[in-house]
Amino acid sequence: MELRTKTTILQEGRKFMGEGVLWLMEGIEETGSLLASAKRMGLSYSKARTMVERLEKETGRCMIRRRKGGASHQGAELTSFAKGYISLYRELDKAVREDAEKRFASFSEQVGRLQEKEEADG
């Protein structure tokens, strides 16, 4: 048996932060481009932009700063708020996973004892 968890943050039932948004934001940080990050994930630019806009709407803060200039006349970088938010999300996700793993280990032990009891009762 194994346990899989996902840490998803919702507002009024609508998802605005999860691992997909995290990967998108990390990609922006690495590539300096929303478009490049979206392409790496197999997302359309409009889908990626919608994900960022939803995150910005729900946090009430700008997450990416668009740059103009350079050879391609485009680009993006994460704001300092976005970097802090992502760091906090990673910490939350790690804590949720660690807690879930501990609880799952206890669950697995209890199931094992239940199976042993059933086998003994035959």
Backbone as CSV, one residue per row, in Angstrom:
resi,resn,N_x,N_y,N_z,CA_x,CA_y,CA_z,C_x,C_y,C_z
1,MET,0.847,-1.180,0.000,0.000,0.000,0.000,0.887,1.236,0.000
2,GLU,0.374,2.249,-0.610,1.057,3.535,-0.570,0.015,4.635,-0.516
3,LEU,0.437,5.791,-0.061,-0.442,6.937,0.071,0.041,8.037,-0.861
4,ARG,-0.882,8.677,-1.533,-0.555,9.845,-2.354,-1.382,11.013,-1.859
5,THR,-0.723,12.126,-1.703,-1.419,13.326,-1.252,-1.165,14.463,-2.226
6,LYS,-2.096,15.387,-2.271,-1.958,16.610,-3.049,-2.392,17.752,-2.143
7,THR,-1.590,18.783,-2.106,-1.954,19.957,-1.336,-2.502,20.988,-2.310
8,THR,-3.790,21.203,-2.227,-4.480,22.125,-3.116,-5.171,23.178,-2.277
9,ILE,-5.009,24.430,-2.670,-5.646,25.528,-1.948,-6.782,26.054,-2.816
10,LEU,-7.954,26.183,-2.193,-9.151,26.628,-2.902,-9.714,27.884,-2.251
11,GLN,-10.440,28.638,-3.047,-11.203,29.785,-2.553,-12.595,29.637,-3.118
12,GLU,-13.581,29.529,-2.242,-14.970,29.340,-2.657,-15.113,28.167,-3.617
13,GLY,-14.413,27.083,-3.318,-14.511,25.859,-4.098,-13.699,25.835,-5.375
14,ARG,-12.983,26.909,-5.679,-12.189,26.971,-6.908,-10.709,26.887,-6.577
15,LYS,-10.045,25.953,-7.226,-8.613,25.761,-7.024,-7.842,26.954,-7.575
16,PHE,-6.874,27.428,-6.769,-5.995,28.466,-7.293,-4.527,28.192,-7.013
17,MET,-4.222,27.215,-6.155,-2.823,26.877,-5.900,-2.708,25.387,-5.677
18,GLY,-1.765,24.799,-6.400,-1.482,23.383,-6.273,-0.161,23.116,-6.960
19,GLU,0.148,21.843,-7.135,1.455,21.523,-7.700,1.623,22.008,-9.137
20,GLY,0.557,22.044,-9.919,0.660,22.546,-11.293,1.037,24.015,-11.333
21,VAL,0.412,24.812,-10.482,0.748,26.237,-10.405,2.174,26.388,-9.889
22,LEU,2.543,25.567,-8.913,3.911,25.598,-8.392,4.908,25.326,-9.508
23,TRP,4.672,24.286,-10.301,5.584,23.943,-11.397,5.649,25.074,-12.429
24,LEU,4.503,25.687,-12.706,4.476,26.799,-13.642,5.329,27.957,-13.129
25,MET,5.150,28.301,-11.865,5.906,29.408,-11.272,7.402,29.085,-11.209
26,GLU,7.737,27.847,-10.868,9.149,27.444,-10.859,9.740,27.547,-12.264
27,GLY,8.952,27.190,-13.253,9.405,27.283,-14.637,9.649,28.716,-15.063
28,ILE,8.792,29.620,-14.601,8.995,31.039,-14.901,10.306,31.504,-14.280
29,GLU,10.537,31.089,-13.066,11.782,31.451,-12.373,13.006,30.933,-13.139
30,GLU,12.909,29.712,-13.626,14.045,29.086,-14.325,14.259,29.637,-15.738
31,THR,13.175,29.872,-16.454,13.296,30.254,-17.866,13.201,31.757,-18.107
32,GLY,12.615,32.478,-17.145,12.396,33.905,-17.351,11.268,34.194,-18.314
33,SER,10.371,33.203,-18.481,9.302,33.367,-19.468,8.087,32.537,-19.092
34,LEU,6.921,33.170,-19.112,5.666,32.444,-18.901,5.423,31.485,-20.061
35,LEU,5.665,31.945,-21.270,5.463,31.110,-22.450,6.362,29.869,-22.415
36,ALA,7.634,30.045,-22.112,8.559,28.906,-22.063,8.161,27.926,-20.975
37,SER,7.746,28.449,-19.823,7.312,27.580,-18.731,6.068,26.796,-19.138
38,ALA,5.120,27.468,-19.777,3.895,26.799,-20.235,4.229,25.699,-21.233
39,LYS,5.105,26.006,-22.189,5.478,25.004,-23.195,6.114,23.782,-22.554
40,ARG,6.993,23.991,-21.575,7.640,22.865,-20.893,6.619,21.952,-20.232
41,MET,5.502,22.530,-19.789,4.472,21.751,-19.112,3.412,21.224,-20.072
42,GLY,3.496,21.599,-21.341,2.489,21.177,-22.307,1.194,21.952,-22.181
43,LEU,1.270,23.177,-21.659,0.092,24.026,-21.494,0.067,25.093,-22.582
44,SER,-1.125,25.534,-22.918,-1.231,26.686,-23.805,-0.855,27.934,-23.009
45,TYR,-0.424,28.948,-23.722,-0.076,30.204,-23.063,-1.288,30.774,-22.334
46,SER,-2.461,30.696,-22.962,-3.658,31.271,-22.337,-4.034,30.528,-21.052
47,LYS,-3.870,29.211,-21.021,-4.139,28.433,-19.805,-3.169,28.837,-18.700
48,ALA,-1.885,28.960,-19.051,-0.872,29.346,-18.066,-1.170,30.749,-17.534
49,ARG,-1.512,31.652,-18.415,-1.820,33.023,-18.001,-3.033,33.042,-17.074
50,THR,-4.029,32.237,-17.385,-5.214,32.144,-16.529,-4.846,31.617,-15.142
51,MET,-3.950,30.636,-15.076,-3.517,30.095,-13.785,-2.847,31.179,-12.945
52,VAL,-1.965,31.953,-13.568,-1.276,33.029,-12.853,-2.272,34.105,-12.436
53,GLU,-3.178,34.463,-13.310,-4.168,35.498,-12.995,-5.070,35.069,-11.837
54,ARG,-5.464,33.810,-11.806,-6.299,33.310,-10.709,-5.530,33.377,-9.393
55,LEU,-4.246,32.989,-9.427,-3.401,33.065,-8.232,-3.268,34.512,-7.771
56,GLU,-3.053,35.411,-8.697,-2.936,36.831,-8.349,-4.242,37.377,-7.773
57,LYS,-5.355,36.969,-8.356,-6.659,37.434,-7.869,-6.898,36.971,-6.440
58,GLU,-6.629,35.708,-6.170,-6.926,35.154,-4.850,-5.957,35.623,-3.771
59,THR,-4.727,35.910,-4.136,-3.764,36.418,-3.148,-3.816,37.941,-3.049
60,GLY,-4.387,38.577,-4.062,-4.441,40.028,-4.070,-3.093,40.678,-4.334
61,ARG,-2.183,39.905,-4.905,-0.828,40.398,-5.157,-0.356,40.018,-6.552
62,CYS,0.492,40.852,-7.107,1.133,40.567,-8.387,2.149,39.450,-8.182
63,MET,2.135,38.464,-9.060,3.038,37.322,-8.935,4.176,37.346,-9.945
64,ILE,3.908,37.881,-11.115,4.998,37.964,-12.098,5.094,39.385,-12.635
65,ARG,6.301,39.770,-12.888,6.582,41.076,-13.471,7.000,40.823,-14.904
66,ARG,6.259,41.409,-15.820,6.587,41.237,-17.236,7.692,42.217,-17.604
67,ARG,8.671,41.711,-18.356,9.789,42.542,-18.801,9.639,42.817,-20.280
68,LYS,9.992,43.999,-20.642,10.012,44.347,-22.069,11.454,44.693,-22.411
69,GLY,11.840,44.317,-23.607,13.197,44.623,-24.036,13.973,43.363,-24.311
70,GLY,15.246,43.520,-24.621,16.064,42.365,-24.938,15.799,41.913,-26.357
71,ALA,16.469,40.864,-26.754,16.366,40.384,-28.135,14.955,39.926,-28.481
72,SER,14.286,39.297,-27.527,12.959,38.752,-27.823,11.830,39.705,-27.453
73,HIS,12.156,40.797,-26.767,11.162,41.787,-26.343,10.090,41.181,-25.450
74,GLN,10.471,40.205,-24.682,9.501,39.590,-23.772,10.223,38.972,-22.594
75,GLY,9.468,38.523,-21.652,10.034,37.840,-20.510,9.202,38.102,-19.271
76,ALA,9.517,37.371,-18.225,8.791,37.519,-16.967,9.703,37.080,-15.837
77,GLU,9.463,37.662,-14.681,10.182,37.229,-13.488,9.215,37.226,-12.320
78,LEU,9.479,36.390,-11.357,8.629,36.326,-10.176,8.881,37.537,-9.298
79,THR,7.809,38.038,-8.695,7.958,39.117,-7.730,8.499,38.537,-6.428
80,SER,8.957,39.398,-5.549,9.452,38.913,-4.257,8.311,38.260,-3.471
81,PHE,7.085,38.794,-3.599,5.941,38.170,-2.936,5.741,36.748,-3.454
82,ALA,5.827,36.570,-4.776,5.637,35.248,-5.378,6.678,34.266,-4.855
83,LYS,7.922,34.707,-4.778,8.983,33.828,-4.264,8.699,33.420,-2.826
84,GLY,8.281,34.369,-2.002,7.932,34.048,-0.614,6.730,33.132,-0.524
85,TYR,5.711,33.384,-1.351,4.494,32.571,-1.362,4.815,31.128,-1.746
86,ILE,5.635,30.980,-2.767,6.023,29.641,-3.219,6.793,28.910,-2.125
87,SER,7.676,29.608,-1.461,8.433,29.004,-0.370,7.498,28.532,0.747
88,LEU,6.535,29.374,1.105,5.566,28.994,2.142,4.707,27.818,1.695
89,TYR,4.315,27.807,0.428,3.520,26.689,-0.091,4.319,25.386,-0.007
90,ARG,5.591,25.432,-0.380,6.432,24.227,-0.296,6.512,23.718,1.140
91,GLU,6.677,24.640,2.097,6.727,24.249,3.511,5.419,23.598,3.941
92,LEU,4.306,24.204,3.548,2.990,23.639,3.875,2.838,22.254,3.273
93,ASP,3.167,22.112,2.001,3.041,20.837,1.308,3.893,19.768,1.990
94,LYS,5.119,20.115,2.353,6.002,19.161,3.028,5.412,18.733,4.368
95,ALA,4.893,19.685,5.141,4.304,19.362,6.447,3.064,18.483,6.286
96,VAL,2.239,18.784,5.302,1.026,17.986,5.057,1.417,16.559,4.681
97,ARG,2.399,16.413,3.806,2.839,15.079,3.380,3.443,14.294,4.540
98,GLU,4.273,14.955,5.351,4.884,14.268,6.489,3.838,13.815,7.487
99,ASP,2.869,14.676,7.775,1.802,14.303,8.697,0.973,13.161,8.127
100,ALA,0.658,13.244,6.845,-0.134,12.184,6.208,0.623,10.858,6.231
101,GLU,1.934,10.886,6.004,2.735,9.651,6.026,2.734,9.024,7.420
102,LYS,2.843,9.847,8.457,2.795,9.325,9.832,1.449,8.683,10.108
103,ARG,0.402,9.364,9.722,-0.948,8.818,9.946,-1.181,7.544,9.122
104,PHE,-0.636,7.513,7.919,-0.780,6.345,7.071,-0.006,5.164,7.643
105,ALA,1.165,5.417,8.209,1.948,4.340,8.850,1.147,3.730,9.993
106,SER,0.512,4.570,10.788,-0.326,4.081,11.889,-1.509,3.290,11.348
107,PHE,-2.143,3.787,10.311,-3.254,3.097,9.670,-2.811,1.719,9.171
108,SER,-1.661,1.671,8.508,-1.140,0.412,7.963,-0.880,-0.601,9.067
109,GLU,-0.319,-0.138,10.182,-0.074,-1.028,11.321,-1.385,-1.586,11.857
110,GLN,-2.377,-0.740,11.982,-3.676,-1.173,12.491,-4.336,-2.174,11.548
111,VAL,-4.212,-1.939,10.257,-4.760,-2.885,9.277,-4.036,-4.217,9.401
112,GLY,-2.720,-4.189,9.568,-1.942,-5.416,9.739,-2.401,-6.205,10.959
113,ARG,-2.617,-5.513,12.069,-3.099,-6.190,13.285,-4.493,-6.764,13.065
114,LEU,-5.317,-6.028,12.362,-6.669,-6.499,12.060,-6.616,-7.768,11.210
115,GLN,-5.711,-7.784,10.221,-5.554,-8.963,9.359,-5.052,-10.156,10.187
116,GLU,-4.071,-9.920,11.062,-3.547,-11.000,11.907,-4.632,-11.561,12.807
117,LYS,-5.456,-10.684,13.373,-6.536,-11.133,14.253,-7.538,-11.975,13.467
118,GLU,-7.868,-11.518,12.284,-8.828,-12.270,11.469,-8.271,-13.642,11.119
119,GLU,-6.978,-13.703,10.756,-6.350,-14.988,10.422,-6.302,-15.914,11.628
120,ALA,-6.039,-15.351,12.822,-5.973,-16.146,14.050,-7.361,-16.680,14.416
121,ASP,-8.378,-15.868,14.161,-9.749,-16.272,14.480,-10.264,-17.304,13.463
122,GLY,-9.599,-17.319,12.296,-9.822,-18.288,11.252,-11.180,-18.519,10.845
